């Protein structure tokens, strides 16, 4: 088995090759830019371990069936010796998902002993098997009849999370939406935002699944009842993960997100997620401490007596300290004569307790000096 550093180096080389083949930002973007930096430091032995897996997303155009699919690839640490994690992130029928997952498992089983990266080969295999993403007429008719019978109420749910970074959570958010035939979007980061729309029963099931995960904070910001409407009147035609990133940054560009909502005529929702939060974080207005001219003149008149009292107090304190500390040192002879008169007829040897040194006149030190 190759070392982890050797595997990570192969992963970076393959990602660089794929990025050259799909240079457009609409075709290829990295899942976690910081993970790439960590991986390069790990190869250069500037890091002892890795906390993030490398990953990327590719939008692949299938010309034969006039469709574009979005694929997410997540590398395990020991790829290519371990199978790569592949996820289809395009809104398709349940039949297509089942066929795709079975075909991917079969493809990866044939690569269990591979020592070379094979994502490029997998993309070529997808181009050769575009029929995986076609739905038979019988299935389409069956789905249409079921939808006519079961469609009742539609709803749109706006969900706020303190943050969304975990790759497993992001994968579940997308896969569950596709499984339940919901449209909308998720925007990872801090805060994390999720919007799903579809049949009310499916949206309720989606919310129940999200709540079963561990979150620091997860709440519904807005629940819109859309009534009994057709799919073509919904705001979204598929579920996707949004990435409005600044250049060379991992923070979301809220300006682009607002423009995205505006294009969908949903810009009013922006207030629920950001404007209220900014208003909450604003400081309270400072009280007006300015004094009017009339109050200032009155304060000046009343302040003279206060200044006199303060000066008198300071003078008294200084004078008292001078009497206690300075006056004895300036009048040593006077205090010596007082001490001599007070201790006349007292012999130190007679009054001193046993075991203690005999008392000495403190002024003797001044004599010797």
C-alpha positions as CSV (number, residue, x, y, z in Angstrom):
1,X,0.0,0.0,0.0
2,X,1.3,3.4,-0.9
3,X,1.9,6.0,1.8
4,X,-0.8,8.6,2.5
5,X,1.5,11.4,1.2
6,X,1.9,9.5,-2.1
7,X,-1.9,9.1,-2.4
8,X,-2.5,12.8,-1.6
9,X,0.1,13.8,-4.2
10,X,-1.7,11.7,-6.8
11,X,-5.1,13.3,-5.9
12,X,-3.7,16.8,-6.3
13,X,-2.2,15.9,-9.6
14,X,-5.5,14.5,-10.9
15,X,-7.4,17.6,-9.7
16,X,-5.0,19.8,-11.5
17,X,-5.4,17.8,-14.7
18,X,-9.2,17.9,-14.4
19,X,-9.1,21.7,-13.8
20,X,-7.1,22.1,-17.0
21,X,-9.7,20.0,-18.9
22,X,-12.6,21.9,-17.4
23,X,-11.2,25.4,-16.9
24,X,-14.6,27.3,-16.7
25,X,-15.9,28.1,-13.2
26,X,-19.3,26.8,-14.4
27,X,-17.8,23.4,-15.1
28,X,-15.4,22.8,-12.3
29,X,-14.9,24.2,-8.8
30,X,-13.2,22.9,-5.7
31,X,-15.2,21.7,-2.8
32,X,-12.9,23.1,-0.1
33,X,-10.1,25.5,-1.0
34,X,-8.5,25.3,2.5
35,X,-8.2,21.5,2.1
36,X,-6.0,22.0,-0.9
37,X,-3.7,24.2,1.0
38,X,-3.5,21.7,3.9
39,X,-2.8,18.9,1.5
40,X,0.1,20.8,-0.1
41,X,1.6,21.5,3.3
42,X,1.1,17.8,4.2
43,X,3.1,16.8,1.2
44,X,5.9,19.3,2.0
45,X,5.9,17.8,5.6
46,X,4.8,21.1,7.1
47,X,1.8,19.3,8.6
48,X,1.7,15.9,10.4
49,X,-2.0,15.1,9.6
50,X,-5.0,16.1,7.5
51,X,-8.4,17.0,8.8
52,X,-10.2,17.6,5.5
53,X,-10.7,15.4,2.4
54,X,-10.1,16.8,-1.0
55,X,-13.1,17.1,-3.2
56,X,-14.5,18.9,-6.2
57,X,-17.6,19.3,-8.3
58,X,-17.9,18.9,-12.1
59,X,-20.8,19.9,-14.4
60,X,-20.8,17.5,-17.3
61,X,-22.6,18.2,-20.5
62,X,-24.2,15.1,-22.1
63,X,-24.8,16.3,-25.7
64,X,-26.5,13.1,-26.9
65,X,-29.5,13.5,-24.5
66,X,-29.2,17.3,-24.3
67,X,-28.7,17.3,-20.5
68,X,-26.2,18.6,-18.0
69,X,-25.4,16.7,-14.8
70,X,-23.5,17.7,-11.7
71,X,-21.2,15.2,-10.0
72,X,-19.4,15.6,-6.7
73,X,-16.2,13.7,-6.0
74,X,-14.7,13.3,-2.5
75,X,-11.3,11.6,-2.2
76,X,-10.7,9.2,0.7
77,X,-7.2,9.5,2.1
78,X,-6.0,6.3,0.4
79,X,-7.5,7.0,-3.1
80,X,-6.8,5.6,-5.7
81,X,-6.4,2.4,-3.6
82,X,-9.7,3.2,-1.9
83,X,-12.8,3.9,-4.0
84,X,-13.7,7.6,-4.6
85,X,-17.0,8.9,-3.2
86,X,-19.2,9.9,-6.2
87,X,-22.6,11.7,-5.8
88,X,-25.0,12.8,-8.4
89,X,-26.3,16.3,-7.6
90,X,-28.8,16.7,-10.4
91,X,-32.6,16.6,-10.0
92,X,-33.6,13.4,-11.8
93,X,-36.2,10.6,-11.4
94,X,-35.9,7.9,-8.8
95,X,-35.3,5.4,-11.6
96,X,-32.3,7.3,-12.9
97,X,-30.8,7.5,-9.4
98,X,-31.1,3.8,-8.9
99,X,-29.6,3.0,-12.3
100,X,-26.8,5.5,-11.7
101,X,-25.9,4.1,-8.3
102,X,-25.9,0.5,-9.5
103,X,-23.7,1.4,-12.4
104,X,-21.2,3.4,-10.3
105,X,-20.9,0.5,-7.8
106,X,-20.1,-1.8,-10.7
107,X,-17.6,0.6,-12.1
108,X,-15.8,1.1,-8.7
109,X,-15.8,-2.7,-8.0
110,X,-13.7,-3.1,-11.1
111,X,-11.2,-0.5,-9.8
112,X,-10.7,-2.0,-6.3
113,X,-7.1,-3.0,-7.1
114,X,-6.2,0.1,-9.1
115,X,-3.0,2.0,-8.3
116,X,-3.7,4.9,-10.7
117,X,-6.3,7.7,-10.5
118,X,-9.4,7.0,-12.6
119,X,-11.8,9.9,-12.3
120,X,-11.0,11.0,-15.9
121,X,-11.8,7.4,-17.0
122,X,-15.1,7.6,-15.1
123,X,-16.1,10.8,-16.8
124,X,-15.4,9.1,-20.2
125,X,-17.5,6.2,-19.1
126,X,-20.3,8.5,-18.3
127,X,-20.2,10.0,-21.8
128,X,-20.4,6.5,-23.2
129,X,-23.3,5.5,-21.0
130,X,-25.6,8.6,-21.3
131,X,-28.6,6.3,-21.5
132,X,-28.4,5.9,-17.7
133,X,-30.0,9.3,-17.4
134,X,-33.0,8.6,-19.7
135,X,-36.4,7.6,-18.3
136,X,-38.6,5.2,-20.1
137,X,-42.0,6.3,-21.3
138,X,-43.8,3.8,-19.0
139,X,-42.0,5.2,-16.0
140,X,-42.7,8.7,-17.0
141,X,-46.4,8.0,-17.4
142,X,-46.5,6.1,-14.1
143,X,-44.9,9.0,-12.3
144,X,-47.2,11.5,-14.0
145,X,-50.3,9.6,-12.9
146,X,-49.0,9.2,-9.3
147,X,-48.3,13.0,-9.2
148,X,-51.8,13.8,-10.4
149,X,-53.3,11.7,-7.7
150,X,-51.1,12.6,-4.8
151,X,-50.4,16.3,-5.4
152,X,-52.3,18.5,-3.0
153,X,-50.5,21.2,-1.1
154,X,-47.1,22.7,-1.8
155,X,-44.9,24.6,0.6
156,X,-41.6,26.4,0.6
157,X,-39.4,26.1,3.7
158,X,-36.6,28.5,4.6
159,X,-34.1,27.0,7.1
160,X,-31.4,28.8,9.1
161,X,-28.4,27.0,10.5
162,X,-25.6,28.5,12.6
163,X,-23.1,27.0,10.1
164,X,-22.9,24.2,7.5
165,X,-19.4,22.9,6.9
166,X,-19.5,19.2,7.5
167,X,-19.2,17.2,4.2
168,X,-21.5,14.4,5.3
169,X,-24.3,16.9,6.3
170,X,-23.9,18.7,2.9
171,X,-24.1,15.4,1.1
172,X,-27.3,14.4,3.1
173,X,-28.9,17.9,2.4
174,X,-28.5,17.3,-1.3
175,X,-29.3,13.6,-1.5
176,X,-32.4,13.8,0.6
177,X,-33.8,16.7,-1.4
178,X,-33.3,14.7,-4.6
179,X,-34.7,11.6,-3.1
180,X,-37.9,13.4,-2.0
181,X,-38.1,15.3,-5.3
182,X,-37.7,18.7,-3.7
183,X,-36.3,21.8,-5.4
184,X,-34.4,24.7,-3.9
185,X,-30.9,25.2,-2.7
186,X,-28.4,25.0,0.1
187,X,-25.7,27.6,0.8
188,X,-23.0,26.2,3.1
189,X,-20.9,28.5,5.3
190,X,-21.7,30.6,8.3
191,X,-24.6,31.1,8.5
192,X,-25.9,28.1,6.5
193,X,-29.1,28.6,4.5
194,X,-31.4,25.9,3.1
195,X,-34.5,26.4,1.0
196,X,-36.7,23.5,-0.2
197,X,-40.0,23.6,-2.0
198,X,-42.3,20.8,-3.0
199,X,-45.2,18.7,-1.7
200,X,-46.0,19.5,1.9
201,X,-45.6,15.9,3.0
202,X,-42.2,15.6,1.4
203,X,-41.0,18.9,2.9
204,X,-42.1,17.8,6.3
205,X,-40.2,14.6,5.9
206,X,-37.1,16.5,4.8
207,X,-37.3,18.8,7.9
208,X,-37.7,15.7,10.1
209,X,-34.5,14.2,8.7
210,X,-32.6,17.4,9.1
211,X,-33.6,17.7,12.7
212,X,-32.3,14.2,13.4
213,X,-28.7,15.4,12.7
214,X,-26.6,17.3,15.3
215,X,-26.7,21.1,14.9
216,X,-25.5,24.0,16.9
217,X,-28.6,25.9,15.8
218,X,-31.2,24.9,13.3
219,X,-34.5,26.7,12.9
220,X,-37.3,27.5,10.4
221,X,-37.2,31.2,9.4
222,X,-40.2,31.2,7.1
223,X,-42.8,28.6,6.1
224,X,-44.6,29.6,2.9
225,X,-47.8,27.8,2.0
226,X,-48.1,27.7,-1.8
227,X,-51.4,25.9,-2.0
228,X,-52.3,23.5,-4.9
229,X,-50.1,24.6,-7.8
230,X,-48.2,23.2,-10.7
231,X,-44.4,22.5,-10.8
232,X,-43.9,25.2,-13.4
233,X,-45.0,27.8,-11.0
234,X,-42.3,26.9,-8.4
235,X,-39.3,29.2,-8.1
236,X,-36.7,26.5,-8.5
237,X,-36.5,23.7,-11.0
238,X,-33.9,21.6,-9.2
239,X,-32.0,21.4,-5.9
240,X,-28.4,22.6,-5.9
241,X,-25.7,23.8,-3.6
242,X,-24.7,27.4,-4.1
243,X,-21.2,28.7,-3.9
244,X,-20.9,32.5,-4.1
245,X,-17.2,32.8,-3.1
246,X,-14.9,35.8,-3.2
247,X,-11.7,35.3,-5.2
248,X,-9.3,33.2,-3.1
249,X,-11.7,33.3,-0.2
250,X,-13.9,30.8,1.5
251,X,-16.6,33.2,2.7
252,X,-19.8,33.6,0.8
253,X,-20.4,36.8,-1.2
254,X,-23.7,38.0,0.2
255,X,-24.1,40.5,-2.6
256,X,-24.2,37.7,-5.2
257,X,-26.6,35.8,-3.0
258,X,-28.9,38.8,-2.8
259,X,-28.8,39.1,-6.6
260,X,-29.6,35.4,-6.9
261,X,-32.7,35.8,-4.7
262,X,-33.6,39.0,-6.6
263,X,-33.6,37.0,-9.9
264,X,-36.1,34.6,-8.3
265,X,-38.1,37.5,-6.9
266,X,-37.4,36.3,-3.4
267,X,-35.2,39.2,-2.2
268,X,-37.6,39.9,0.7
269,X,-36.3,36.7,2.4
270,X,-32.8,38.3,2.6
271,X,-34.1,40.4,5.5
272,X,-35.0,37.3,7.6
273,X,-31.5,36.0,7.5
274,X,-29.3,39.0,7.6
275,X,-30.9,42.4,8.2
276,X,-32.6,41.4,11.5
277,X,-29.3,39.9,12.7
278,X,-27.4,43.1,11.8
279,X,-30.0,45.2,13.6
280,X,-29.7,43.0,16.7
281,X,-26.0,43.4,16.7
282,X,-26.1,47.2,16.5
283,X,-25.2,49.1,19.7
284,X,-27.8,51.1,21.5
285,X,-27.6,54.8,20.7
286,X,-25.4,56.7,23.2
287,X,-27.2,59.1,25.5
288,X,-26.9,62.8,24.8
289,X,-24.5,64.1,27.5
290,X,-24.1,67.6,26.1
291,X,-24.9,70.5,28.5
292,X,-26.8,73.5,27.4
293,X,-25.2,77.0,27.9
294,X,-27.5,77.8,30.8
295,X,-26.6,74.6,32.6
296,X,-22.9,75.1,31.9
297,X,-22.9,78.7,33.4
298,X,-24.7,77.3,36.5
299,X,-22.2,74.6,36.8
300,X,-19.3,77.1,36.6
301,X,-20.8,79.2,39.4
302,X,-21.4,76.2,41.6
303,X,-18.0,74.7,40.9
304,X,-15.9,77.5,42.6
305,X,-16.8,76.3,46.1
306,X,-16.1,72.7,45.1
307,X,-12.6,73.6,43.9
308,X,-11.9,75.5,47.1
309,X,-13.0,72.5,49.2
310,X,-10.8,70.1,47.2
311,X,-7.8,72.3,47.5
312,X,-8.3,72.7,51.3
313,X,-8.7,68.9,51.7
314,X,-5.5,68.2,49.8
315,X,-3.6,70.8,51.8
316,X,-4.8,69.3,55.1
317,X,-3.8,65.8,54.1
318,X,-0.3,67.0,53.0
319,X,0.2,68.9,56.2
320,X,-0.8,65.9,58.3
321,X,1.6,63.6,56.5
322,X,4.3,66.2,57.0
323,X,3.8,66.3,60.8
324,X,3.8,62.5,61.0
325,X,6.8,61.7,58.8
326,X,9.0,64.8,58.2
327,X,8.8,66.7,61.5
328,X,10.5,64.0,63.7
329,X,13.4,63.8,61.2
330,X,13.8,67.5,61.2
331,X,13.8,67.8,65.0
332,X,15.8,64.8,66.2
333,X,17.4,66.5,69.3
334,X,14.0,67.6,70.6
335,X,12.5,64.1,70.4
336,X,15.7,62.6,71.9
337,X,15.4,64.8,75.0
338,X,11.7,63.9,75.3
339,X,12.7,60.2,75.0
340,X,15.4,60.6,77.6
341,X,13.1,62.2,80.1
342,X,10.4,59.6,79.6
343,X,12.8,56.7,80.2
344,X,14.7,58.2,83.1
345,X,15.3,55.5,85.9
346,X,14.5,52.6,83.6
347,X,17.2,50.0,83.0
348,X,16.9,47.9,80.0
349,X,18.4,44.8,81.6
350,X,15.8,44.8,84.4
351,X,12.7,45.1,82.2
352,X,13.7,43.1,79.1
353,X,12.2,39.6,79.0
354,X,14.6,36.7,79.0
355,X,15.8,35.5,75.6
356,X,15.1,38.8,73.8
357,X,17.8,41.4,72.7
358,X,18.1,44.5,74.9
359,X,16.3,47.6,73.8
360,X,18.5,50.2,72.2
361,X,17.9,53.9,71.7
362,X,17.0,54.3,68.0
363,X,18.8,57.6,68.0
364,X,22.1,55.9,68.7
365,X,22.3,55.0,65.1
366,X,22.2,58.6,64.2
367,X,25.1,59.2,66.7
368,X,27.2,56.5,65.2
369,X,26.5,57.8,61.7
